[in-house]
């Protein structure tokens, strides 16, 4: 949405000018956002919450202005694993059980980010403890495919185009999509510093409105989605081939080992404006996983943290400016994840402690 808002002029409609900045890694995005070099950023959901809570850094008051998209990430396993008979999570569990703990390495993009949480949740749903049974490393998205090619990892969780690229290069296959793990999950968000919203309330509102317009444009037609893929593939943005983006953005999947399907939960940007709403329960879910995996040593005030970060007030003002969007009547939603557990925000600490597989000492 940031790219489309800039390229299609939705920013100008609301009296602002977006100046996109391409960064090499999520750590670079974090550092520049905290330092004030970026006013706002397309950012990993969990990263923003980690910054607020001071996980591995000094606490920084942050704000989530909107969700930018749902679904559309994936877990890739190496062709080497496939040659050993692994085609799914069950097969991976059997192979890992035969080896010493830590024999296999898996990558994600940031310790508190969505990709880490999807990877951990997926592995644990199959009986694999991501902290005891395997080794995990952080790798910037553009370096995932290269590192798998040279044998540095057996699997990774990342967004596109890197999963599709691994299939095209015949070094891996898609073992799971993130929507397999949590259908209609939140993905990237528009993050900023809380003080920036306080100092620039009108700009914050205009920014959200412009991005909602961009989301609506992307999802208005398949051709608009394909054009978005073409634009993002340019050197100035992702510098990749359009084909690595367009299919999966439209929900057209090929897992690289013989299965093709039209996904029931494709990447979504608009959905009558609902995608962009910063649900409190979405943010609280990441806190439950931080507890599960020992990133938080004590229970936070789940609801208060989410209410502080997720700026529903700004979203409502922006949605009203755009028009034609009905705000949800409540800030919690219910979801059933891959392991059959229902998440609805009602008992976050109970949910966090209910998992059979957790990090020791968490």
C-alpha positions as CSV (number, residue, x, y, z in Angstrom):
1,X,0.0,0.0,0.0
2,X,2.8,2.5,0.7
3,X,4.2,2.0,-2.8
4,X,0.8,2.3,-4.4
5,X,-0.2,5.4,-2.4
6,X,3.0,7.0,-3.6
7,X,3.0,5.9,-7.2
8,X,-0.8,6.5,-7.7
9,X,-0.9,9.8,-5.9
10,X,-3.3,8.9,-3.1
11,X,-0.9,10.7,-0.8
12,X,-1.4,14.0,-2.7
13,X,-5.2,13.6,-2.4
14,X,-4.8,14.0,1.4
15,X,-2.3,16.8,1.2
16,X,0.9,14.8,2.1
17,X,3.9,13.5,0.1
18,X,5.3,10.1,0.7
19,X,9.1,9.8,0.3
20,X,9.7,6.0,0.3
21,X,13.0,4.7,1.7
22,X,14.2,1.3,0.8
23,X,16.0,-0.5,3.7
24,X,18.3,-3.5,3.7
25,X,16.9,-5.3,6.7
26,X,14.2,-5.1,9.4
27,X,16.9,-4.1,11.9
28,X,17.7,-1.1,9.7
29,X,14.0,-0.2,9.6
30,X,13.8,-0.5,13.4
31,X,16.9,1.7,14.0
32,X,15.8,4.4,11.6
33,X,12.3,4.5,12.9
34,X,13.4,4.8,16.6
35,X,16.0,7.4,15.7
36,X,13.4,9.6,13.9
37,X,15.0,9.2,10.4
38,X,11.8,7.6,9.3
39,X,8.4,9.1,10.2
40,X,6.6,5.9,9.8
41,X,7.3,2.4,8.4
42,X,5.8,-0.7,6.8
43,X,6.9,-2.9,9.7
44,X,6.6,-6.3,11.3
45,X,3.7,-6.4,13.7
46,X,5.6,-8.1,16.6
47,X,8.6,-5.8,16.1
48,X,6.5,-2.8,17.1
49,X,5.3,-4.5,20.2
50,X,8.9,-5.6,21.0
51,X,10.1,-2.0,20.8
52,X,7.3,-0.8,23.1
53,X,8.1,-3.3,25.7
54,X,11.9,-3.0,25.4
55,X,12.6,-6.6,24.3
56,X,16.3,-6.6,23.6
57,X,16.3,-2.7,23.4
58,X,15.4,0.4,25.3
59,X,11.6,0.7,25.6
60,X,10.1,3.2,23.1
61,X,6.5,4.3,23.0
62,X,5.2,3.2,19.6
63,X,1.9,3.4,17.7
64,X,0.3,1.0,15.2
65,X,-1.9,3.1,12.9
66,X,-3.3,0.3,10.7
67,X,-2.8,-3.2,9.4
68,X,-1.5,-3.1,5.8
69,X,-2.3,-6.6,4.7
70,X,-3.4,-10.1,5.8
71,X,-2.0,-13.5,4.9
72,X,0.6,-14.2,2.2
73,X,3.8,-15.4,3.9
74,X,5.1,-18.9,3.8
75,X,7.5,-21.5,5.2
76,X,10.0,-22.9,2.7
77,X,11.8,-26.2,3.3
78,X,14.9,-27.2,1.3
79,X,15.0,-29.6,-1.5
80,X,17.6,-31.5,0.5
81,X,15.0,-32.2,3.1
82,X,12.6,-33.4,0.3
83,X,15.3,-35.8,-0.9
84,X,15.2,-37.3,2.6
85,X,11.5,-37.9,2.3
86,X,10.2,-34.7,4.0
87,X,7.2,-33.2,2.3
88,X,5.2,-31.9,5.3
89,X,5.4,-31.2,9.0
90,X,4.9,-34.8,10.0
91,X,7.8,-35.9,7.9
92,X,10.0,-33.1,9.3
93,X,9.2,-34.1,12.8
94,X,10.3,-37.7,12.1
95,X,13.6,-36.6,10.5
96,X,14.4,-34.2,13.3
97,X,13.7,-36.8,16.0
98,X,16.4,-39.0,14.4
99,X,19.1,-36.3,14.8
100,X,20.8,-34.6,17.7
101,X,19.0,-31.4,18.9
102,X,20.0,-28.4,16.8
103,X,21.2,-30.5,13.8
104,X,18.9,-28.5,11.5
105,X,18.9,-24.7,11.1
106,X,15.8,-22.6,10.3
107,X,15.7,-18.8,9.6
108,X,13.3,-16.0,10.2
109,X,13.6,-12.3,9.7
110,X,13.5,-10.8,13.2
111,X,13.3,-12.2,16.8
112,X,10.0,-10.5,17.7
113,X,8.6,-10.4,14.1
114,X,5.7,-12.2,12.5
115,X,7.9,-14.6,10.6
116,X,9.5,-15.9,13.8
117,X,6.1,-16.3,15.4
118,X,4.6,-18.2,12.4
119,X,7.7,-20.4,12.2
120,X,7.6,-21.2,15.9
121,X,3.9,-21.8,16.0
122,X,3.9,-24.1,12.9
123,X,6.8,-26.2,14.2
124,X,5.3,-26.5,17.7
125,X,1.9,-27.5,16.2
126,X,3.8,-30.6,14.8
127,X,5.5,-31.4,18.1
128,X,8.9,-29.6,17.3
129,X,10.2,-27.3,19.9
130,X,11.9,-24.4,18.1
131,X,14.2,-23.7,21.0
132,X,15.2,-27.3,21.9
133,X,15.0,-29.4,18.7
134,X,16.3,-27.1,16.1
135,X,18.6,-24.0,15.7
136,X,17.1,-20.7,14.5
137,X,18.9,-17.7,13.0
138,X,18.0,-14.2,11.8
139,X,18.5,-13.6,8.1
140,X,17.3,-10.5,6.1
141,X,14.7,-11.5,3.5
142,X,16.8,-10.8,0.4
143,X,19.4,-13.2,1.7
144,X,17.2,-16.2,2.4
145,X,17.4,-17.9,-1.0
146,X,21.2,-17.5,-1.2
147,X,21.7,-18.9,2.2
148,X,19.5,-21.9,1.5
149,X,21.3,-22.5,-1.8
150,X,24.7,-22.8,-0.1
151,X,23.4,-25.0,2.7
152,X,23.3,-22.6,5.6
153,X,19.7,-23.5,6.5
154,X,17.1,-26.3,6.0
155,X,14.1,-24.0,6.1
156,X,12.9,-20.4,6.4
157,X,9.8,-18.3,7.0
158,X,9.5,-15.0,5.0
159,X,7.2,-13.1,2.8
160,X,7.2,-13.0,-1.0
161,X,8.9,-13.1,-3.5
162,X,11.5,-15.3,-1.6
163,X,9.4,-18.4,-1.2
164,X,8.4,-18.4,-4.9
165,X,12.0,-17.6,-5.8
166,X,13.2,-20.7,-3.9
167,X,10.8,-22.9,-5.9
168,X,11.8,-21.3,-9.2
169,X,15.5,-21.9,-8.4
170,X,14.7,-25.5,-7.4
171,X,16.3,-25.3,-4.0
172,X,13.1,-25.5,-1.9
173,X,9.3,-26.0,-1.7
174,X,6.5,-24.4,0.2
175,X,5.6,-26.5,3.2
176,X,3.0,-24.2,4.7
177,X,1.5,-20.7,4.1
178,X,1.0,-18.4,7.0
179,X,-2.7,-18.5,6.4
180,X,-2.5,-22.3,6.9
181,X,-1.3,-21.4,10.4
182,X,-3.8,-18.5,11.1
183,X,-6.4,-17.9,8.4
184,X,-6.8,-14.1,7.9
185,X,-3.9,-13.2,10.2
186,X,-2.6,-9.7,10.4
187,X,0.7,-9.2,8.6
188,X,2.6,-5.9,8.1
189,X,1.4,-2.8,9.9
190,X,2.0,0.9,9.6
191,X,4.2,1.7,12.6
192,X,5.5,4.9,14.0
193,X,6.5,6.5,17.3
194,X,3.8,7.6,19.7
195,X,5.2,11.1,20.0
196,X,5.1,11.5,16.2
197,X,1.4,10.9,16.3
198,X,1.0,13.4,19.1
199,X,3.0,16.1,17.2
200,X,1.5,15.4,13.8
201,X,-2.1,14.2,14.3
202,X,-3.4,15.6,11.0
203,X,-0.5,14.1,9.1
204,X,-1.0,10.7,10.8
205,X,-4.7,10.8,9.9
206,X,-4.0,11.7,6.3
207,X,-1.3,9.0,6.0
208,X,-3.8,6.3,7.1
209,X,-6.5,7.6,4.8
210,X,-4.1,7.6,1.8
211,X,-3.0,4.0,2.5
212,X,-6.6,2.8,3.0
213,X,-7.3,4.3,-0.5
214,X,-4.3,2.4,-1.8
215,X,-5.5,-0.8,-0.2
216,X,-8.9,-0.4,-1.8
217,X,-7.3,0.2,-5.2
218,X,-5.1,-2.9,-5.0
219,X,-8.1,-5.2,-4.2
220,X,-10.5,-3.6,-6.6
221,X,-9.6,-6.0,-9.4
222,X,-7.2,-8.8,-10.4
223,X,-5.7,-6.4,-12.9
224,X,-4.9,-3.9,-10.2
225,X,-3.3,-6.6,-8.1
226,X,-1.2,-7.7,-11.2
227,X,-0.2,-4.0,-11.8
228,X,0.8,-3.8,-8.1
229,X,3.1,-6.8,-8.6
230,X,4.6,-5.2,-11.7
231,X,5.3,-2.0,-9.9
232,X,6.8,-3.8,-6.8
233,X,9.0,-5.9,-9.0
234,X,10.9,-2.8,-10.3
235,X,14.5,-2.2,-9.2
236,X,13.5,0.7,-7.0
237,X,11.3,-1.5,-4.9
238,X,11.9,-5.3,-4.7
239,X,14.1,-5.7,-7.8
240,X,12.6,-9.1,-8.7
241,X,10.6,-10.8,-11.4
242,X,6.9,-10.0,-11.5
243,X,6.0,-13.7,-11.7
244,X,7.4,-14.2,-8.2
245,X,4.8,-11.8,-6.8
246,X,1.7,-11.8,-9.0
247,X,0.6,-15.4,-8.6
248,X,0.7,-15.5,-4.8
249,X,-0.7,-12.0,-4.4
250,X,-3.8,-13.4,-6.3
251,X,-3.9,-16.6,-4.2
252,X,-2.6,-18.8,-7.0
253,X,-0.2,-21.3,-5.3
254,X,2.2,-23.9,-6.5
255,X,4.2,-25.6,-3.7
256,X,7.0,-26.8,-5.9
257,X,6.4,-30.5,-5.4
258,X,3.2,-31.1,-7.4
259,X,0.4,-29.3,-5.6
260,X,-1.3,-26.3,-7.2
261,X,-4.3,-24.5,-5.6
262,X,-6.4,-21.3,-5.4
263,X,-6.0,-20.3,-1.8
264,X,-9.2,-19.6,0.2
265,X,-7.3,-17.0,2.2
266,X,-5.2,-15.0,-0.3
267,X,-3.2,-11.9,0.5
268,X,-5.9,-9.3,1.3
269,X,-5.5,-5.5,1.5
270,X,-9.0,-4.0,1.8
271,X,-12.0,-6.3,2.4
272,X,-14.5,-3.4,2.8
273,X,-11.8,-1.6,5.0
274,X,-11.8,-4.3,7.6
275,X,-8.2,-5.4,6.8
276,X,-6.8,-2.1,7.9
277,X,-8.6,-2.0,11.3
278,X,-6.0,-2.4,14.2
279,X,-7.8,-5.1,16.2
280,X,-6.7,-5.1,19.8
281,X,-6.8,-8.9,19.9
282,X,-4.3,-9.1,17.0
283,X,-1.7,-7.2,19.0
284,X,-2.5,-9.1,22.1
285,X,-1.8,-12.4,20.3
286,X,1.8,-11.4,19.7
287,X,2.2,-10.7,23.4
288,X,0.9,-14.2,24.2
289,X,3.6,-15.7,22.0
290,X,6.3,-13.5,23.5
291,X,5.3,-15.1,26.8
292,X,5.2,-18.6,25.4
293,X,8.7,-18.3,24.0
294,X,10.3,-16.5,26.9
295,X,10.7,-13.0,25.3
296,X,8.5,-11.7,28.2
297,X,9.5,-13.0,31.6
298,X,6.3,-11.8,33.3
299,X,2.7,-11.3,32.2
300,X,2.1,-7.8,30.7
301,X,-1.2,-6.0,31.0
302,X,-2.2,-7.4,27.6
303,X,-5.2,-5.2,27.0
304,X,-3.6,-2.0,28.2
305,X,-0.5,-2.5,26.0
306,X,-2.7,-3.2,22.9
307,X,-4.9,-0.2,23.7
308,X,-1.8,2.0,24.0
309,X,-0.2,0.9,20.8
310,X,-3.1,0.2,18.4
311,X,-4.5,3.7,17.6
312,X,-8.1,2.9,16.8
313,X,-8.9,6.6,17.2
314,X,-6.7,7.6,14.4
315,X,-8.0,4.8,12.2
316,X,-11.6,5.8,12.7
317,X,-10.9,9.4,11.8
318,X,-9.1,8.3,8.6
319,X,-11.7,5.8,7.7
320,X,-14.4,8.5,8.0
321,X,-12.4,10.7,5.7
322,X,-12.2,8.0,3.1
323,X,-15.8,7.2,3.4
324,X,-17.8,4.0,2.8
325,X,-16.2,2.1,5.6
326,X,-18.0,0.8,8.7
327,X,-15.9,0.4,11.8
328,X,-16.2,-2.9,13.6
329,X,-18.4,-2.7,16.6
330,X,-15.8,-4.3,18.9
331,X,-12.0,-4.4,18.9
332,X,-11.7,-8.2,19.4
333,X,-12.1,-10.9,16.8
334,X,-12.0,-14.7,17.1
335,X,-9.7,-17.0,15.1
336,X,-9.0,-20.7,15.1
337,X,-5.3,-21.6,14.4
338,X,-3.6,-24.6,12.9
339,X,-3.5,-26.5,16.2
340,X,-7.3,-26.1,16.8
341,X,-6.8,-23.5,19.5
342,X,-9.3,-20.6,19.5
343,X,-7.9,-17.1,20.1
344,X,-10.4,-14.4,21.0
345,X,-8.5,-12.2,23.4
346,X,-10.6,-13.2,26.4
347,X,-7.9,-14.8,28.6
348,X,-4.5,-13.9,27.1
349,X,-2.4,-15.2,30.0
350,X,-4.3,-18.4,30.2
351,X,-3.9,-18.8,26.5
352,X,-0.2,-18.1,26.6
353,X,0.3,-20.7,29.3
354,X,-1.9,-23.4,27.7
355,X,0.5,-24.6,25.1
356,X,2.2,-28.0,25.7
357,X,5.3,-26.8,23.9
358,X,6.9,-23.7,25.4
359,X,10.4,-22.4,25.9
360,X,12.0,-23.9,29.0
361,X,11.9,-21.3,31.8
362,X,9.4,-19.1,30.0
